[in-house]
Amino acid sequence: MKPADTDVPIHSLLSERWSPRSFCQGKRLADDIITSLFEAARWAPSSFNEQPWRYLYAIHGTEAFDRMNECLNPTNRVWAVNASLLVLSLAKNTFTHNGKENRHSWHDVGAADLSMVLQALSAGLYCHQMAGFDKEKTKEIFEISEDFQPVTFIAIGYRDDPSNLPEQLEIRELAPRSRKSLEEIVRKVE
């Protein structure tokens, strides 16, 4: 996939960031690369430096990976099963220092997730974040406490040829990238 056709130049890590569905089946990731992904997430900004993110991960070929994949909706399972790593990001609902609701936790988890995604890209890996999963099943299988909410699953691995996907997914994989215009998402206030 070529870099995004941006209106103005942006950093290559941003223009090359893309969420493929086509992964090389279970290609092993070195432990130091896996650690670097979570280290990048660790240094993301957060409200009150709460760092409300937590991560669960499983390596392809393990029972834990299969359990994670079972939590995904059927469309995601088809292709995510080939990723090298499945990651689940969680958001802590309350602040540790005072027990009050942390309304910014999902925002902060998103920042940590993006830090991980960009670190992965810098290592030649791709990530695909998924909202399509069974939240209750995920909480039950992984015994997630009530103070945490599953946010997203992330498939991580090396890209593969899109022709290895089922036809409908291959079409989506090869479709042109697009975004709303700046005019649609930004308004200068006076």
C-alpha positions as CSV (number, residue, x, y, z in Angstrom):
1,M,0.0,0.0,0.0
2,K,1.4,3.4,-0.9
3,P,1.5,6.2,1.6
4,A,-1.7,8.3,2.1
5,D,-2.2,11.0,-0.5
6,T,-2.2,13.9,2.1
7,D,-3.1,17.5,1.3
8,V,0.1,18.7,2.9
9,P,3.2,16.8,3.9
10,I,3.1,14.9,7.2
11,H,5.6,12.5,8.9
12,S,6.0,9.2,7.0
13,L,5.0,7.2,10.1
14,L,1.6,8.9,9.9
15,S,1.2,8.8,6.1
16,E,2.3,5.1,5.9
17,R,0.1,4.0,8.8
18,W,-2.6,1.7,7.5
19,S,-4.7,-1.1,8.9
20,P,-4.3,-4.2,6.7
21,R,-6.3,-7.4,7.1
22,S,-3.7,-9.4,5.2
23,F,-1.0,-10.8,7.6
24,C,1.8,-13.4,7.1
25,Q,0.4,-16.3,9.0
26,G,1.9,-16.4,12.5
27,K,5.3,-15.0,11.6
28,R,7.1,-14.9,14.9
29,L,8.0,-11.6,16.5
30,A,11.2,-11.2,18.5
31,D,10.6,-10.7,22.2
32,D,12.5,-7.3,22.1
33,I,10.1,-6.1,19.4
34,I,7.1,-7.1,21.4
35,T,8.6,-5.3,24.5
36,S,9.2,-2.2,22.4
37,L,5.6,-2.0,21.4
38,F,4.4,-1.9,25.1
39,E,7.3,0.5,26.0
40,A,6.0,2.9,23.4
41,A,2.5,2.7,24.8
42,R,3.8,3.2,28.3
43,W,5.1,6.7,27.4
44,A,1.9,8.0,25.9
45,P,0.4,11.1,27.6
46,S,-2.5,10.7,30.0
47,S,-4.7,12.8,32.3
48,F,-3.1,13.2,35.7
49,N,-0.4,10.8,34.5
50,E,-2.9,8.1,35.4
51,Q,-1.8,5.8,32.6
52,P,-5.2,4.1,32.6
53,W,-4.3,1.6,29.9
54,R,-3.6,-2.1,30.5
55,Y,-2.8,-4.7,27.9
56,L,-3.3,-8.4,27.5
57,Y,-1.5,-10.1,24.6
58,A,-1.1,-13.5,23.1
59,I,1.3,-14.9,20.5
60,H,0.1,-16.8,17.5
61,G,0.0,-20.5,17.9
62,T,-0.9,-20.5,21.6
63,E,-4.2,-21.4,23.3
64,A,-4.4,-17.8,24.6
65,F,-4.2,-16.5,21.0
66,D,-7.1,-18.8,20.1
67,R,-9.2,-17.6,23.0
68,M,-8.6,-14.0,22.0
69,N,-9.5,-14.7,18.4
70,E,-12.7,-16.4,19.6
71,C,-13.8,-13.1,21.2
72,L,-13.7,-11.3,17.8
73,N,-16.7,-11.1,15.5
74,P,-16.7,-13.7,12.8
75,T,-15.6,-11.3,10.0
76,N,-12.5,-10.3,12.0
77,R,-11.7,-13.8,13.1
78,V,-11.2,-14.8,9.4
79,W,-8.1,-12.7,8.9
80,A,-6.9,-11.9,12.5
81,V,-6.1,-15.5,13.0
82,N,-3.0,-15.0,10.8
83,A,-1.6,-12.1,12.9
84,S,1.6,-12.7,14.9
85,L,0.2,-11.1,18.0
86,L,-3.3,-10.2,19.3
87,V,-3.4,-7.4,21.8
88,L,-6.4,-6.3,23.9
89,S,-6.3,-2.8,25.3
90,L,-8.2,-2.0,28.5
91,A,-9.2,1.3,30.1
92,K,-9.4,1.8,33.8
93,N,-12.7,3.5,34.7
94,T,-11.5,5.4,37.8
95,F,-8.6,7.5,38.9
96,T,-6.3,5.7,41.3
97,H,-5.5,8.8,43.4
98,N,-9.2,9.6,44.3
99,G,-11.4,6.8,43.0
100,K,-13.4,9.3,40.8
101,E,-14.6,8.5,37.3
102,N,-11.9,9.0,34.7
103,R,-13.8,10.5,31.7
104,H,-10.6,10.7,29.7
105,S,-9.5,7.1,30.1
106,W,-10.6,5.9,26.6
107,H,-8.9,9.0,25.1
108,D,-5.7,8.1,26.9
109,V,-5.9,4.5,25.9
110,G,-6.3,5.6,22.3
111,A,-3.1,7.7,22.6
112,A,-1.2,4.7,24.1
113,D,-2.6,2.4,21.3
114,L,-1.5,4.9,18.6
115,S,2.0,5.0,20.2
116,M,2.1,1.3,19.9
117,V,0.9,1.3,16.3
118,L,3.5,3.9,15.3
119,Q,6.3,1.9,17.1
120,A,5.1,-1.2,15.3
121,L,5.3,0.6,11.9
122,S,8.8,1.8,12.6
123,A,9.7,-1.9,13.1
124,G,8.2,-2.9,9.8
125,L,5.0,-4.2,11.4
126,Y,1.4,-3.3,10.7
127,C,-1.5,-3.1,13.1
128,H,-5.3,-3.4,12.7
129,Q,-7.4,-2.2,15.6
130,M,-10.8,-3.8,15.9
131,A,-14.0,-2.7,17.7
132,G,-15.8,-5.8,16.4
133,F,-15.6,-8.2,19.4
134,D,-17.9,-9.6,22.1
135,K,-17.2,-7.3,25.1
136,E,-19.0,-9.5,27.7
137,K,-17.3,-12.7,26.4
138,T,-14.0,-11.0,26.5
139,K,-14.5,-9.8,30.1
140,E,-15.5,-13.3,31.2
141,I,-12.8,-15.3,29.4
142,F,-10.0,-13.0,30.6
143,E,-11.5,-12.3,34.0
144,I,-11.5,-8.5,33.6
145,S,-12.5,-6.6,36.8
146,E,-15.4,-4.2,36.8
147,D,-13.0,-1.3,37.0
148,F,-11.7,-2.0,33.5
149,Q,-13.4,-1.9,30.1
150,P,-12.1,-3.6,27.0
151,V,-11.4,-0.9,24.4
152,T,-10.0,-2.6,21.3
153,F,-8.3,-5.7,20.0
154,I,-5.2,-5.0,17.9
155,A,-3.8,-7.5,15.4
156,I,-0.1,-7.1,14.8
157,G,2.2,-8.7,12.3
158,Y,3.9,-8.5,8.9
159,R,1.8,-7.8,5.8
160,D,0.9,-10.5,3.4
161,D,-0.4,-10.6,-0.2
162,P,-4.1,-9.5,-0.2
163,S,-4.9,-12.2,-2.6
164,N,-4.7,-14.7,0.3
165,L,-7.8,-13.1,1.8
166,P,-11.4,-14.2,1.0
167,E,-12.6,-12.2,-2.1
168,Q,-14.7,-9.7,-0.3
169,L,-11.9,-8.8,2.1
170,E,-9.4,-8.7,-0.7
171,I,-11.6,-6.0,-2.4
172,R,-11.7,-4.0,0.8
173,E,-8.0,-4.4,1.3
174,L,-7.2,-3.0,-2.2
175,A,-9.7,-0.2,-2.1
176,P,-8.3,3.3,-2.3
177,R,-7.6,5.0,1.1
178,S,-9.8,8.0,1.9
179,R,-10.4,10.5,4.7
180,K,-12.8,13.4,5.2
181,S,-11.5,16.7,4.1
182,L,-9.9,19.1,6.5
183,E,-12.9,21.4,5.9
184,E,-15.2,18.7,7.3
185,I,-13.3,18.1,10.5
186,V,-11.6,21.5,11.4
187,R,-13.2,24.9,12.1
188,K,-11.2,27.9,13.1
189,V,-13.0,29.9,15.7
190,E,-12.6,33.7,16.1
